[in-house]
Amino acid sequence: MRGGGLLVAGTTSDAGKSVVTAGICRWLVRQGVKVAPFKGQNMSLNSFVTREGAEIGRAQAMQAQAARVEPTALMNPVLLKPGSDRSSQVVLMGRPVGELSARGYHGGRQKELFEPVLACLEELRATHDAVICEGAGSPAEINLRRTDIVNMGIARAARLPVVVVGDIDRGGVFAQFFGTTALLAPEDQELIAGYLVNKFRGDVTLLEPGLDMLLGLTGRPTLGVLPYAHGLGIDEEDGLRVSLRGAVRESVVAPPVGADVLRVAVCAVPLMSNFTDVDALAAEPGVVVRFVDRPEELADADLVVVPGTRGTVKALAWLRERGLADALVRRAAEGRPILGICGGFQALGEHIDDEVESRAGAVAGLGLLPVRVRFAPEKTLARPVGEALGERVEGYEIHHGVAEVLGGEAFLDGCRVGAVWGTHWHGSLESDGFRRAFLREVAAAAGRAFVPAPDTSFGALREEQLDRLGDLIEEHADTDALLRLIEKGAPVGLPFVPPGAP
């Protein structure tokens, strides 16, 4: 089957493309197929560092894990990291190459990136039996079709069959399937091979008349109806939902090991990045994680996390405007635990000199840690390994800020003063022994009779979730039809659905 492929498109953003792509990858690898994920262009603040030091979207890293392959820059050659509503940092092959407005990107730069994106896809197809590609947004965004390098643009260039996913839980899925197809040019419609209904609740037989009518209207079958399953939004691209939090809360039925639960409040700072850092906390029985944006919501928290952000100076201003900065200072004075990660770590320091990210120059930090930060033009991308609290720790770094630690107790690459910790390392809490040791420290400082479970494995829980995704595809999709599409491409003679592209 060498070089087979499929593009998973969606009627909307958040229709379920990422998890369906991961599910197909896991199903295929369990069949003995050597498979890789691919997304030509991704817009996300949730990113990951590969072993070769390249930055890619976390969704593609998760899909690579589903496929049981090592993630590489080939799987996500273009990553856009928003810095405001109108501009993004452009990351090409894992390295930042500049900051562009949306108009500048779609006006010319995107065209320049098409050949590199296509070359990455072809390299993956040459070395794998199948490549499962994920689209972005909707393929029927007719205002962007001319410069598209992630949906029908890449599908047509690589002759990939396309399956369109729709979220029926939102309503209007039949109109979305029909309208998505009908707004495409005839050459694009030739590749739309079928539909996948996602997040269905209830009796499938009640849906079948509509699926039959959709087939009559478009000439294309529905290749599966995936039931609503809680907690399958693993490593989402953006948003405030924590991927494993809901899933683990449902799957872990054991009560807390100790007498108390542990409450974690995460400050929902602007341009929050890598919010998946707190998934590992939520994986622990008895740990309750919530996002907050008001100072009073910190009152009953045993641990406050100030997470990563693409805009450290903007996040600092937001913390001050909301009154959260004062609440954090009071917490520190009272010896109540705070953890700053990456941009959050920088915000907890004494001073920031930023002529790169915000160009704000000298800005005072919260002064909770003896750290001075200077923003460098070059981005630090690394996969460090170290030790803290007597346990081995692995993490990854993605930041422009260079921290000069002037005191305190060493903590990973950062420091600790009392009950305030800070580090640039994302993902450190996924190291099970370190996470348990850290939670014991937090519980002691908070005066809680909380005891971490001795056997929680974050890696095993993540594998369990990926297997659930594979099960959804295997049990509720027409896998024979999917395999035919991957091997042979879209069927010849699919009917045109008028009116087509304007």
LINNORLIN-V196594 format. One record per residue. RES is the residue in one letter. PHI is phi in degrees with one decimal (NA if undefined). NEAR is the number of other ideal C-beta (glycine too) atoms within 10 Angstrom. Layout:
# LINNORLIN-V196594
res	phi	near
RES	PHI	NEAR
RES	PHI	NEAR
This chain:
# LINNORLIN-V196594
res	phi	near
M	NA	14
R	-50.0	10
G	85.3	16
G	-67.6	23
G	-160.5	26
L	-157.6	25
L	-109.4	30
V	-96.5	26
A	-100.5	29
G	-140.7	27
T	-71.3	27
T	-148.1	18
S	-64.6	14
D	64.1	16
A	-75.9	27
G	119.4	23
K	-59.1	29
S	-62.7	31
V	-74.6	31
V	-65.3	25
T	-59.1	28
A	-62.8	30
G	-63.6	28
I	-65.6	31
C	-60.1	29
R	-65.9	26
W	-61.2	25
L	-65.8	28
V	-65.9	20
R	-71.4	14
Q	-90.5	12
G	87.0	8
V	-88.9	18
K	-81.2	15
V	-126.9	29
A	-134.2	29
P	-88.6	29
F	-158.1	28
K	-141.5	31
G	-60.1	27
Q	-141.5	24
N	-126.0	25
M	-111.6	18
S	-163.4	26
L	-96.4	25
N	-101.8	25
S	-125.0	28
F	-144.7	26
V	-110.8	23
T	-76.8	22
R	-65.4	10
E	-86.2	12
G	84.5	15
A	-105.5	23
E	-94.2	22
I	-135.4	27
G	-65.2	30
R	-64.5	27
A	-60.6	30
Q	-71.6	31
A	-63.6	23
M	-64.7	28
Q	-65.3	33
A	-63.6	24
Q	-64.3	21
A	-60.6	29
A	-83.9	27
R	58.5	14
V	-129.8	19
E	-75.8	13
P	-66.9	25
T	-137.3	22
A	-63.5	20
L	-58.5	22
M	-77.7	30
N	-151.9	34
P	-65.5	26
V	-123.7	26
L	-122.4	28
L	-105.6	21
K	-112.7	23
P	-58.4	18
G	-111.7	17
S	-162.7	14
D	-68.4	6
R	-122.7	11
S	-142.7	17
S	-143.4	21
Q	-79.3	20
V	-97.7	21
V	-109.3	26
L	-112.8	18
M	50.9	18
G	87.6	20
R	-127.2	15
P	-66.7	17
V	-121.7	13
G	149.6	12
E	-115.1	15
L	-134.1	19
S	-73.9	13
A	-59.2	16
R	-64.6	10
G	-65.9	16
Y	-67.5	20
H	-73.8	16
G	-79.0	12
G	-172.2	11
R	-63.1	17
Q	-60.6	23
K	-61.3	14
E	-64.3	10
L	-87.8	19
F	-62.0	19
E	-64.3	11
P	-59.1	15
V	-62.7	25
L	-63.1	17
A	-63.7	12
C	-63.4	21
L	-60.6	24
E	-66.1	16
E	-65.4	14
L	-64.9	22
R	-66.1	20
A	-73.3	10
T	-116.0	14
H	-134.2	23
D	-67.9	19
A	-149.7	24
V	-124.7	29
I	-102.0	31
C	-95.9	27
E	-111.1	30
G	-81.3	26
A	-136.9	23
G	57.3	19
S	-127.6	21
P	-70.4	28
A	-97.4	22
E	-78.9	14
I	-64.7	13
N	-72.9	8
L	-113.9	19
R	-61.1	18
R	-60.5	10
T	-111.6	16
D	-68.2	23
I	-126.7	22
V	-130.3	26
N	-109.3	27
M	-70.6	25
G	-61.0	23
I	-74.3	23
A	-62.8	25
R	-69.9	16
A	-65.4	15
A	-100.6	21
R	54.9	11
L	-94.9	27
P	-68.1	24
V	-122.3	27
V	-111.1	28
V	-101.0	27
V	-98.0	28
G	-128.4	25
D	-92.2	21
I	-72.3	21
D	-64.4	14
R	-81.4	14
G	89.0	9
G	77.1	13
V	-68.6	25
F	-66.9	18
A	-63.3	11
Q	-65.8	23
F	-62.2	26
F	-65.4	18
G	-65.0	15
T	-59.0	24
T	-67.4	27
A	-70.7	17
L	-92.2	20
L	-97.9	24
A	-64.5	15
P	-53.5	12
E	-67.2	11
D	-76.9	22
Q	-59.5	24
E	-58.8	22
L	-100.1	22
I	-76.5	26
A	-99.5	23
G	169.5	24
Y	-128.1	29
L	-127.4	27
V	-84.8	27
N	-116.2	28
K	63.4	19
F	-85.5	19
R	-118.9	8
G	114.0	10
D	-91.1	8
V	-62.3	12
T	-62.7	7
L	-71.3	9
L	-86.3	17
E	-58.3	12
P	-58.9	9
G	-66.3	15
L	-65.0	17
D	-65.6	12
M	-65.7	12
L	-62.1	20
L	-61.9	14
G	-64.9	8
L	-76.4	15
T	-113.9	22
G	74.3	16
R	-125.8	23
P	-81.1	16
T	-90.7	24
L	-94.4	20
G	165.7	23
V	-124.6	18
L	-88.1	23
P	-69.7	14
Y	-64.5	13
A	-131.4	17
H	-67.7	10
G	76.0	18
L	-106.8	24
G	-84.5	21
I	-74.0	24
D	46.8	25
E	-66.4	20
E	-72.0	22
D	-153.7	17
G	108.2	15
L	-103.5	11
R	-75.0	13
V	-94.9	24
S	-56.8	26
L	-89.7	26
R	-59.6	24
G	-62.7	15
A	-64.3	24
V	-69.7	26
R	-58.4	18
E	-79.3	11
S	-83.2	15
V	-90.1	17
V	-95.7	7
A	-70.5	10
P	-73.0	10
P	-55.2	19
V	-67.9	16
G	-89.3	17
A	-79.8	11
D	-116.3	15
V	-88.4	17
L	-121.0	25
R	-100.8	19
V	-116.7	24
A	-109.7	23
V	-109.5	26
C	-68.7	28
A	-83.4	19
V	-67.1	27
P	-60.5	13
L	53.4	19
M	-60.6	24
S	-121.7	26
N	51.4	24
F	-66.5	27
T	-65.3	23
D	-54.6	25
V	-89.5	24
D	-57.4	23
A	-66.2	26
L	-66.6	26
A	-67.7	23
A	-72.2	28
E	-82.6	26
P	-56.4	18
G	89.7	22
V	-101.1	28
V	-109.6	17
V	-111.2	23
R	-144.7	15
F	-93.9	20
V	-134.0	19
D	-142.1	13
R	-133.7	12
P	-61.3	17
E	-65.3	9
E	-77.0	17
L	-87.0	20
A	-59.1	10
D	-99.9	8
A	-80.5	22
D	-84.5	22
L	-141.5	28
V	-111.0	25
V	-108.3	25
V	-102.0	31
P	-84.5	25
G	-66.4	29
T	-154.3	27
R	-78.7	26
G	-136.8	23
T	-60.4	30
V	-66.0	21
K	-64.0	19
A	-64.6	26
L	-60.0	25
A	-61.8	16
W	-64.0	20
L	-60.2	23
R	-71.6	13
E	-61.8	9
R	-83.2	17
G	83.9	13
L	-72.3	25
A	-60.6	22
D	-61.8	13
A	-64.8	22
L	-67.1	24
V	-61.7	14
R	-62.9	12
R	-58.3	20
A	-60.0	21
A	-64.2	10
E	-87.5	10
G	74.7	12
R	-98.6	21
P	-64.0	25
I	-138.0	29
L	-124.2	28
G	-106.5	29
I	-118.6	30
C	53.6	28
G	-58.6	31
G	-65.6	27
F	-61.8	31
Q	-60.5	36
A	-65.1	29
L	-77.0	28
G	-76.4	27
E	-86.2	16
H	-151.1	15
I	-128.0	25
D	-117.3	15
D	-124.1	20
E	-108.1	13
V	-116.0	15
E	-80.8	23
S	-101.8	18
R	57.6	9
A	-85.3	17
G	75.5	10
A	-79.0	9
V	-135.8	17
A	-77.8	11
G	-84.6	22
L	-79.3	23
G	72.6	14
L	-91.2	23
L	-132.7	30
P	-78.4	15
V	-136.8	26
R	-118.5	17
V	-119.6	26
R	-120.2	15
F	-83.1	20
A	-103.4	13
P	-61.0	8
E	-81.4	10
K	-89.5	16
T	-81.6	15
L	-128.9	20
A	-152.5	15
R	-123.3	16
P	-74.6	17
V	-131.0	11
G	-159.0	18
E	-140.9	11
A	-153.8	21
L	52.9	16
G	77.7	8
E	-126.7	15
R	-72.5	12
V	-132.9	23
E	-117.7	14
G	-156.7	25
Y	-148.1	23
E	-118.8	20
I	-144.6	22
H	-163.8	24
H	-92.1	21
G	-73.8	24
V	-107.7	15
A	-96.2	21
E	-105.2	12
V	-87.5	16
L	-105.0	12
G	176.0	9
G	78.0	17
E	-94.6	9
A	-58.9	11
F	-145.9	23
L	51.5	22
D	-91.4	20
G	-110.2	24
C	-157.3	23
R	-134.2	19
V	-130.9	18
G	62.3	17
A	-102.1	19
V	-110.1	25
W	-116.3	27
G	-148.8	30
T	-156.6	25
H	-82.9	28
W	-75.0	26
H	-79.4	25
G	75.5	23
S	-64.0	25
L	-73.6	26
E	-76.2	20
S	-77.4	24
D	-59.8	22
G	-63.7	13
F	-65.1	23
R	-59.2	23
R	-64.9	20
A	-63.8	17
F	-64.1	24
L	-66.8	25
R	-64.6	15
E	-63.2	16
V	-61.9	24
A	-60.7	21
A	-64.4	12
A	-67.2	18
A	-86.4	18
G	72.5	11
R	-103.7	20
A	-85.9	12
F	-98.0	23
V	-128.0	18
P	-63.0	24
A	-62.6	19
P	-76.1	8
D	-128.2	10
T	-71.3	20
S	-114.3	13
F	-63.1	21
G	-60.8	13
A	-67.1	12
L	-63.6	18
R	-66.0	23
E	-62.5	15
E	-60.8	14
Q	-65.7	26
L	-65.7	24
D	-65.8	15
R	-63.1	18
L	-64.1	26
G	-61.5	21
D	-62.9	15
L	-58.3	22
I	-66.2	24
E	-62.4	15
E	-91.5	12
H	-127.1	20
A	-113.0	23
D	-80.6	16
T	-67.9	17
D	-63.1	9
A	-67.0	16
L	-61.7	23
L	-65.1	18
R	-63.0	16
L	-63.0	24
I	-62.0	23
E	-80.6	15
K	-116.6	12
G	87.7	18
A	-67.7	22
P	-60.7	16
V	-77.6	7
G	87.2	7
L	-62.8	19
P	-71.0	12
F	-80.7	15
V	-108.1	20
P	-70.2	8
P	-91.2	8
G	83.1	15
A	-65.1	15
P	-61.2	8
